[in-house]
């Protein structure tokens, strides 16, 4: 892989968790505070938890991939 491609992949693997983490937090906050009625929160807790695990899990996987494949290159 050439140097320019490595830099692009490293940047993408860094920007993805930042953007998805911020976007996911805002989305879950808006859902809980204004979209879902307070009486229905217990019934949608499992789907929201699953969504949160997916969003934040993919962010963690992205960071782990970045650290694993570019070990020693990240300054």
Number of C-alpha atoms within 10 A of each C-alpha: 6 6 7 8 10 13 12 11 13 19 12 14 19 15 15 15 21 14 12 15 19 11 13 18 15 12 13 15 12 12 14 17 12 9 10 12 10 10 8 10 14 8 9 12 12 11 10 15 12 10 14 17 12 13 17 16 14 16 21 14 13 19 18 13 14 18 15 10 10 13 10 8 9 8 4
